[in-house]
Structure formats: structure tokens, C-alpha cells
Amino acid sequence: MKRWLYILLTITLFTSCMYEAMYFLTDKDLEWMAPYEQGDTVLFQSSNSIDTMTIDEITLYNDDNPWRENEGTSTFMGNSSFKYTIRHSEEMIKGKFSI
């Protein structure tokens, strides 16, 4: 009886550590992220002013590892993001773009 209990607990432990569903970014999704790298600068011109956007950080989570890592959800959803800084005149605007 104890042996079956250990087997059942082991199976439950391993199944609760895995994602129930996994959704990944497609190649078409990743095309949004491909043109830019960390440190790139993008210029925007409007009338007489030029704004500068700098890519500060790029993250990509599209891993096919089925084991959960300290997350509160049983579904993995691939995602990617840019953290950026826009300089407009004397003003700095920080933001994040995510897909």
C-alpha cells in the first residue's frame, strides 16, 4: 500500500510541475522583433523636431521547456518585449512594447 502511495505522490508531483498548455510565438510574430537589437537608435521626425528612441533591453521567452519555473499559471505563453527610452526635447519617456 505504501508503495502505491509513493508512486501516486511522485506522479502527482511531476505532473503539477509541468505546463498543461504551451503557446509559442510564430516566425511571423518574431518578425516584429527582428529588425532591432539592444542599443539601436531609432529617429522620429515631426515638423521641426526629432525624437530619439533607444532600445534599452530586449527579452524573448519562447522556450519549449515543459517544466514550470516559479509561475502561478499552468499555461505557457511565449512573449517578447522591448524596453526603450524616447528623448523628446528635454524630456525622457521610458516604455515597454510587448507581443
C-alpha positions in Angstrom: 0.0 0.0 0.0 2.8 2.4 0.9 4.5 1.7 -2.4 1.3 2.8 -4.3 1.1 5.9 -2.3 4.7 6.8 -3.1 4.1 6.2 -6.8 0.9 8.3 -6.8 2.7 11.1 -5.0 5.6 11.0 -7.4 3.3 11.1 -10.4 1.3 14.0 -8.9 4.4 15.9 -8.1 5.8 15.6 -11.7 2.5 16.4 -13.4 2.0 19.5 -11.3 5.4 20.8 -12.3 4.6 20.7 -16.0 2.7 23.2 -18.1 -0.8 22.0 -19.2 -0.7 24.0 -22.4 2.1 25.8 -24.2 1.7 28.6 -26.9 4.7 29.8 -28.7 5.5 32.9 -30.8 5.5 32.0 -34.5 8.1 33.1 -37.1 5.6 35.8 -38.2 5.3 37.1 -34.6 9.1 37.2 -34.2 9.4 39.4 -37.4 8.3 42.3 -35.2 11.4 41.9 -33.0 14.0 41.0 -35.7 14.9 44.5 -37.0 16.1 45.8 -33.7 18.9 44.9 -31.3 19.8 46.2 -27.8 21.4 49.6 -28.1 19.9 50.5 -31.5 18.6 54.1 -32.0 15.5 55.0 -34.0 14.9 58.6 -35.1 11.4 60.1 -35.5 10.9 63.4 -37.2 7.8 65.5 -36.9 7.7 69.1 -38.2 10.9 70.7 -36.8 11.7 68.3 -34.0 13.5 65.0 -34.0 12.8 62.4 -31.2 15.3 59.7 -30.5 14.3 56.2 -29.3 17.0 53.9 -27.8 16.3 50.2 -27.3 17.5 49.5 -23.8 16.6 45.8 -23.4 15.1 43.0 -25.5 13.6 39.9 -23.8 12.4 36.8 -25.6 10.5 33.9 -23.8 9.7 31.3 -26.4 11.3 28.2 -24.7 9.9 24.8 -25.3 10.9 23.5 -21.8 7.7 21.9 -20.4 8.8 22.4 -16.7 7.3 25.3 -14.9 9.6 27.8 -13.2 8.0 29.6 -10.2 5.0 30.7 -12.1 1.4 30.9 -10.9 -0.1 29.6 -14.1 -0.2 26.2 -15.8 -0.2 27.7 -19.3 3.0 29.0 -21.0 2.6 31.8 -23.5 5.6 32.9 -25.5 6.3 36.6 -25.4 8.9 39.2 -26.2 9.4 42.8 -25.4 11.5 45.9 -25.9 12.2 48.3 -23.1 13.0 51.7 -24.6 13.8 55.3 -23.8 12.4 58.2 -26.0 14.1 61.6 -25.8 11.8 64.4 -26.8 13.4 67.9 -26.3 14.5 67.9 -22.7 12.0 65.1 -21.7 12.8 61.4 -21.4 10.0 58.8 -21.7 10.6 55.2 -20.7 8.3 52.5 -22.0 7.8 48.9 -23.0 6.5 47.3 -26.2 5.3 43.7 -25.8 4.0 40.9 -28.1 
